[in-house]
């Protein structure tokens, strides 16, 4: 079951391969993602050294309606909404992704989904489309809709 999707991905990119990764989140961030209070439009994956991070994923603050918890949140440090979050991948997968980025592919976040109680991120290995390709996709979609 998909919780969050990047809907503009299919219009702007041609996708060649998918990877699945876990995301390192805090407790409040997990609750916010499960309530669909997050965005991955424009989020991309970068590789630094032997680690992968997602940049541009925006998770809003989880709001519980209990007054005691709201008072506690005022005293606590506010979390950063769009910080870089570490992705949980195996070493050989990170190496494959690093090689693909050197070849000119982009790593984009496609969707966040729940798998056996854990939040996972589907990574799309893709290349950017030019304007002519985008127009063709729009024409095909319009023709299907008319039929």
C-alpha positions in Angstrom: 0.0 0.0 0.0 1.5 3.3 -1.1 1.4 6.1 1.4 3.1 8.9 -0.6 3.8 9.1 -4.4 5.7 11.4 -6.7 3.2 11.9 -9.4 5.3 14.1 -11.6 8.0 11.5 -12.0 6.5 9.7 -14.9 6.0 12.9 -16.9 9.5 14.2 -16.4 11.6 11.1 -16.5 12.0 7.7 -18.2 12.5 5.1 -15.6 14.8 2.2 -16.2 15.2 0.4 -12.9 13.9 0.3 -9.3 15.5 -0.1 -5.9 13.9 -0.6 -2.5 15.4 1.1 0.6 14.5 1.6 4.2 14.4 5.2 5.7 15.9 6.2 9.0 13.2 8.3 10.7 12.2 9.4 14.2 9.0 8.3 15.9 7.1 11.5 15.1 8.2 11.4 11.5 6.9 7.8 11.1 3.5 8.8 12.5 3.4 11.8 10.1 4.2 9.7 7.1 1.6 7.1 8.0 -0.9 10.0 8.1 0.3 11.1 4.6 1.7 14.4 6.0 4.8 14.3 3.8 5.9 15.2 0.3 8.5 13.6 -2.0 7.9 15.8 -5.1 11.4 16.8 -6.2 13.2 14.6 -3.6 16.4 13.1 -4.9 18.9 10.6 -3.7 22.5 11.4 -3.3 25.4 9.2 -2.4 28.2 10.5 -0.1 31.0 8.0 0.5 29.4 4.7 1.3 26.1 6.1 2.4 22.9 7.1 0.6 20.7 10.0 1.7 17.4 11.4 0.5 17.4 15.2 0.0 14.2 17.3 -0.3 11.8 15.0 1.4 9.5 17.2 3.5 7.8 15.7 6.5 5.5 18.0 8.5 5.2 17.8 12.3 2.9 15.1 13.7 0.1 16.8 15.6 -1.5 14.8 18.4 -4.7 16.4 19.8 -3.9 15.7 23.4 -3.2 18.9 25.3 -0.5 17.4 27.4 1.5 16.3 24.4 1.2 19.8 22.8 2.6 21.4 25.9 5.5 19.0 25.9 6.2 19.8 22.2 6.5 23.5 23.0 9.2 22.8 25.4 11.1 20.3 23.2 13.4 21.2 20.3 11.4 21.5 17.0 12.4 18.9 14.4 13.8 20.0 11.0 11.2 19.5 8.3 13.5 18.9 5.3 16.7 17.4 6.7 18.7 14.8 4.9 17.5 11.3 5.9 19.7 8.3 5.7 18.7 5.4 3.5 19.2 1.8 4.6 20.8 -0.1 1.7 23.3 -2.9 1.3 26.8 -2.0 0.2 26.5 -3.6 -3.2 23.3 -1.7 -3.9 25.0 1.6 -2.9 27.9 0.7 -5.3 25.4 0.0 -8.1 23.7 3.3 -7.5 27.0 5.2 -7.4 28.0 3.6 -10.8 24.6 4.5 -12.3 24.9 8.2 -11.2 28.4 8.4 -12.8 26.9 7.1 -16.1 24.4 10.0 -16.1 21.3 8.5 -14.5 19.3 10.4 -11.9 18.1 8.8 -8.6 14.6 10.0 -7.7 12.2 9.0 -5.0 9.1 7.4 -6.5 7.0 6.4 -3.5 6.9 5.6 0.2 5.1 2.5 1.2 4.4 0.2 4.1 5.9 -3.3 3.9 5.2 -5.7 6.9 5.0 -2.7 9.3 8.2 -1.0 8.0 8.3 2.2 5.9 10.2 1.7 2.6 11.2 4.0 -0.2 11.1 3.0 -3.8 14.0 4.6 -5.7 13.7 5.1 -9.5 16.8 5.1 -11.6 15.9 7.4 -14.5 16.9 9.8 -17.2 15.3 13.2 -17.8 12.9 13.5 -20.8 13.1 16.3 -23.3 10.1 18.5 -24.3 9.3 16.4 -27.4 9.0 13.2 -25.4 6.8 14.9 -22.8 4.4 16.1 -25.6 4.2 12.6 -27.0 3.2 11.2 -23.6 0.6 13.8 -23.2 -0.9 13.1 -26.7 -1.0 9.3 -26.0 -2.7 9.9 -22.7 -5.3 12.2 -24.3 -6.0 9.7 -27.0 -6.6 6.9 -24.5 -8.9 9.2 -22.5 -10.9 10.0 -25.7 -11.3 6.4 -26.6 
